[in-house]
């Protein structure tokens, strides 16, 4: 599974987070303040469970590539803070393109240092 999201704290589903350790997961998050202890504790827990995490200075979309047949992209709407626009993809060409975009982001993302 590959996930690109602004903040790991945006995922408020403990059941989802607990399942990550049983999967091969790569996550890209926006750079954050190391003084935010709740954020650091959650990230440390995920790292200890084998989740790979990197950072970027800015994240403009949420990308979730679940497997070879399902992907989701949500675009942050800067004009209306309460409304984001997204799409679910299940065709192989779109999923391949989304994976390629994620892989390019992964290559330029910074290794996490906490």
Backbone torsions as a table, in degrees:
resi	resn	phi	psi	omega
1	UNK	NA	140.2	176.0
2	UNK	-123.0	136.6	-177.1
3	UNK	-140.1	129.5	173.3
4	UNK	-121.0	120.7	-173.7
5	UNK	-149.9	150.6	-179.5
6	UNK	-55.0	-52.1	-176.5
7	UNK	-143.7	138.6	176.9
8	UNK	-64.4	-25.2	177.5
9	UNK	-69.0	-14.7	176.1
10	UNK	-69.6	-17.1	177.7
11	UNK	-91.1	104.7	-176.2
12	UNK	-105.8	26.2	179.6
13	UNK	-111.6	101.9	-178.1
14	UNK	-60.5	-33.9	179.7
15	UNK	-63.7	-43.1	177.7
16	UNK	-62.8	-47.8	-179.0
17	UNK	-61.6	-37.7	-179.0
18	UNK	-69.2	-24.9	179.7
19	UNK	-78.4	-18.9	-175.8
20	UNK	-60.3	-33.7	-176.4
21	UNK	-67.1	-20.1	-180.0
22	UNK	-90.3	1.4	-178.1
23	UNK	-119.0	164.1	171.5
24	UNK	-86.8	104.4	-170.3
25	UNK	-123.6	135.5	171.1
26	UNK	-122.6	131.5	-179.1
27	UNK	-127.7	134.9	171.8
28	UNK	-112.9	125.9	177.9
29	UNK	-123.4	163.1	175.7
30	UNK	-71.2	144.2	176.8
31	UNK	-54.0	145.0	-173.6
32	UNK	-138.5	166.7	178.9
33	UNK	-78.2	118.5	-177.7
34	UNK	-62.5	-16.4	179.4
35	UNK	-76.7	-11.7	178.5
36	UNK	-79.2	93.5	-171.9
37	UNK	-64.2	-35.9	179.8
38	UNK	-64.3	-38.1	177.8
39	UNK	-65.4	-47.0	-179.2
40	UNK	-62.8	-42.7	179.8
41	UNK	-63.3	-42.9	178.6
42	UNK	-64.4	-45.9	180.0
43	UNK	-63.8	-43.3	178.4
44	UNK	-59.4	-43.3	178.2
45	UNK	-60.2	-44.8	179.1
46	UNK	-64.4	-42.1	178.7
47	UNK	-61.4	-41.3	179.2
48	UNK	-65.3	-23.7	178.7
49	UNK	-88.4	2.2	176.4
50	UNK	95.5	5.1	177.6
51	UNK	-75.6	132.4	176.5
52	UNK	-88.6	131.6	-178.2
53	UNK	-133.5	133.7	174.1
54	UNK	-130.2	168.9	-179.0
55	UNK	-126.9	155.7	171.8
56	UNK	-132.3	153.9	179.1
57	UNK	-63.9	-29.1	-176.4
58	UNK	-145.3	142.2	176.2
59	UNK	-125.8	119.9	-177.6
60	UNK	-103.1	-11.9	178.5
61	UNK	-140.7	158.6	168.4
62	UNK	-101.3	122.0	176.7
63	UNK	-117.4	130.4	175.1
64	UNK	-131.0	115.3	176.5
65	UNK	-109.3	103.4	-173.6
66	UNK	-77.8	-42.9	-178.0
67	UNK	-165.2	-162.3	-177.6
68	UNK	-72.6	-10.6	-174.3
69	UNK	-124.9	3.3	-178.4
70	UNK	-145.9	131.7	175.7
71	UNK	-147.7	155.6	-178.0
72	UNK	-137.1	136.4	172.1
73	UNK	-128.0	131.8	174.8
74	UNK	-124.2	125.7	178.8
75	UNK	-95.9	131.5	175.0
76	UNK	-70.7	129.4	180.0
77	UNK	-96.3	105.3	-178.1
78	UNK	-70.6	-20.9	-176.4
79	UNK	-84.9	-32.2	178.2
80	UNK	-128.8	100.8	-174.0
81	UNK	-60.6	-23.7	-177.0
82	UNK	-95.2	4.6	-177.3
83	UNK	-133.8	115.2	174.0
84	UNK	-110.7	155.3	-177.2
85	UNK	-116.3	134.8	-178.3
86	UNK	-146.0	173.3	179.1
87	UNK	-150.4	145.6	174.4
88	UNK	-102.0	134.3	-179.8
89	UNK	-117.1	138.0	176.3
90	UNK	-135.2	10.6	175.0
91	UNK	-97.7	143.4	-171.5
92	UNK	-61.7	-35.4	-178.9
93	UNK	-66.3	-46.0	179.1
94	UNK	-63.8	-42.8	-179.8
95	UNK	-64.0	-39.1	177.0
96	UNK	-62.3	-41.9	178.5
97	UNK	-65.8	-40.7	178.9
98	UNK	-65.3	-42.0	176.8
99	UNK	-61.2	-42.4	179.8
100	UNK	-61.8	-43.2	177.8
101	UNK	-63.1	-42.1	178.5
102	UNK	-63.3	-45.8	-179.5
103	UNK	-59.8	-38.4	177.1
104	UNK	-65.6	-41.5	177.2
105	UNK	-64.2	-40.8	-179.8
106	UNK	-60.3	-40.5	-178.1
107	UNK	-65.1	-34.6	-178.2
108	UNK	-95.0	-9.4	179.8
109	UNK	-68.0	154.5	-178.5
110	UNK	-87.8	141.3	173.0
111	UNK	-62.6	141.3	-178.1
112	UNK	-75.6	130.1	179.7
113	UNK	-124.7	104.1	174.9
114	UNK	-131.8	NA	NA
